C-alpha cells in the first residue's frame, strides 16, 4: 500500500534551486530532556562519500555521546544505526539501498533498534518517497541542513514509536559549537563554509547542500586554536567550494586568502584545504601558498581539457584560464604538488575533446587524479543530455587516461627520491606492525621503520625508494 507522504517534511528540487537572502548564525543549544536518553545504549554510524560527510559524522557522534550513548563495538550491539549517505553517483546510492536491506534482519533480533538515514540522499525527492513506501523499518530520515536536531528526532521516535522524517529544502542556519567526536587524534576537519552555488550541470551538490554560507572567521580561528591546544598538528579546511569563502559576507573584502593568512598565525603546524573551484581561486589565495603553514599541495578539479565540454558542464572557466592559475601557483610555490578530478565520457565529448584532456594532463604534470566515467544523476541538467558516448568508449577513455595519470603519480613520487622530507606520523602500517606511515607536506604517503613514540609527531625522513602510490624512507637521526 502506498504511504501518504503529505504529512512529512520532505525535500523538493524546485525549492532547493532557490537561494535565500539571509542566514541566521546561532549557537547550539541542548535541551536537558535529551541528556540521558542514550544512557546504557550504543550507537553506530556508517559514513559514505566525501570529507564533508566525514565531518558531519563527527558531529552526529558528538550528539550521540552528549545524549549518553556509547560507540558500539559491533553492529549487533547497536541500539541505533545511522547511515550518513552520499548522493553524487547512482552506484553510491545503490550501495545504500543494499545496505538498508541487509540491516533489516537486525531489527528482527532487536525490535527496539532505531535505523536512520542521513546526509545527501534524503535531500532527493525520489529517495524520501522510496524510503516511505518501500522501507517502512527505517525510523529516522533527515538531511544535511538539520543535523543539530538529531536529539529531538531520537526522542520523538522513542516516545511516539512513529517514523520521524524531516528534510529541509531550504538552507539550514549556521550552527556553532556543535559537539564533535574527532576520528583522528592529530589531524582534524574544520568546516569553514557550507553549500555550493556553482551549479555544474552534472552535480547534485547545490541541491543537497544548499546555498554557500560562510562561517564567521572568529569561530573558525577559535576552533583551530583550540585544536592546537589539544595537540592537533594539522587541520584540513572544508567546504564544497572553499575558494568562495567570505564572498557571501556583506563587506566582501575578507575572503579565503585572508582566512589562510590569519590561520597561519595560530599555533597549528599544518594547514590544508579542500575542495577548490578554479573559477573562484583568486590571487590572495594563490599568494597564501607562500605562508609557512599552508602545505604545498592543491587539489584543483579541472574535469575536462576541452572548452566545449567545460561549457556544457557549466564550469565557468576555460582551459586557458585553468593553465593561467597553474602558472601563477608555480610562480608563487615552484614545488607545489597539484592533483585533480577528471570526468570522461561526458555527453558531447568527442575523441578530439578527450585528447584535449590528455594534453592538459600532460601539460600540467599532475601528480595524481581522481578519474571517473560520467554518471547521470536525476535532478541535474546533464541527466537529460544525449547518450552520444558509448559505454565502451567511456571505458576505453578512462583506461587511456589512467595510464597517463599513473605516470604522473610515479613522476610525483620520484622527485622526492634521496631527499629529506617532513612527515606527520599517523600510525603503523596496516600490513606491517613495525612500519610507520604518515603524510608529507606535499601529501605523499610515506612508510618507514620507527617506534610508536613517534606517532602524532612531525619527523624528518630521507626517501630511499619511490613507488607509484607511496614513498619508502629512513628516519633521519
Steps between C-alpha positions, in 0.01 A plus 500: 500500500635841406572728796348847520811718510317833527543508880879476482747787467657384174742651246425674171746560215300806397539657843862387527591693184406826670752698703381691806646836588573469872648231721480501881815432703405317818666323792406138554262446790444164667176435685550320832225256411736342245788457743446142619300355213793289388638384833572128481449498123741477205519687169655420163562737205582379150642779286502515121632767265720806537686674781192715572312183589786386720490835682121471538541153648732645764215734597246216504734304728539805723123534532463131584759516775350817641176301534682226690543246219825307464660385174403141414785254459293301249183571303324219689554696822355823356172647623500764228671495159531805275607476135652835403464491124641635174289591197766589243472178295229242443724206591564663840124517557448140389753394759292671770179329390677167523633583846154598623371164381777321687441692823132406504588167657649675806159642585365147531749415773474845662148643450600821683782573256464843337622517139559838340622647174661844482718709271455581133271219382200615709527842331371332181125484439505149356702363792254611767206365300677166462587485870142571597348240271755219490701524823245529784759377751715816457412712805690826445554700182672839509723700267812713493347819641359374829759272661475703821140384548596131529437485879148634443433240230628214715285605794197524274564156348548338841188642665256507207615174340442674166731572209668842505565652158614860469707627209546871425496620139621839617842567647552434866636759736869506587512329839815554704644303795353166399656210691743282305673168546811528284604194301869588512717606792747721312319616184159667492234611255391861546197601298528864393192521278199307382327460165584572138372755247694373199223282346720282282256322270598150618502570875225458760694670783345851462162335559607274788729746679329830418622856471859598577517609864829600662572461870623807687879528499503537880334161547739327257812653654385408852431141391847466347666652807310258722613207285863616524473520879360145501811374319376493141772557242297547183161632388327458166258782426181369341238637266332397178686800355746646750617761248161669533547552875394848612343602170156474662596752772357851458839671491652247260854610583596209728540191286673164509853634457449726802378206708806294406724788604330528840511124557871503417542714813340237724690223683394227254795352307338407168210636294335325205169565326250341265314531267610784271319627193719652226243771425523650850868466584648852524843653536469531878444125527781423256739725693406321823717209383797716600391459863701262714210287625297473178608165358638491141225280361182605321218285369351710220232312300517576128246235379588543129761651272244593235346848507189365329449237767583743782227729370250212488600420858444866600841511664541873444859497376698403191802275461708816452374650826581177685855494360542866599412409860751214493769736368433746784507223761835371380644849493402549865587143609720323240495168689121482537340158437181522294228237483161513331163342411412399143177371345517304174217411266296810580217559251624683188863391567666396174830320455658842429359635827641203688843549339487863620456366854802269460701794368405715799593223746842469339547879488417555868696194619242403760635277776173313533134512402163356590356385169139409430272391221207739469205382705152642440337647807126558507418859590797651316491659151749244364254222584313599183807536279527252209685170542737561209805333660471122513586299810794339320634842401467621859690200637770528234552870571519439875763231447708724274469793738603291802813386318608864469386588854691209655819619331439832674461327836839328454665815368371691803647236731841489331567870554544427872750218455812548721345810659418567863133585552276571799237237583209517744486146639145356501576157644622156400452359151203264466728233351807527726495562874854644504449741208368849568287688247426868458465782252756750376442871451427424134237242605708195410450180699831403660595168667805458723620301802449666835372480856145560622623808691523684166126473427345846491833674447650669195833334419761515226528200269750443219333339197680192376243355262222658290195292414200610295266529799738557792853573611737290711757665721729496802456704815761776515715509813 
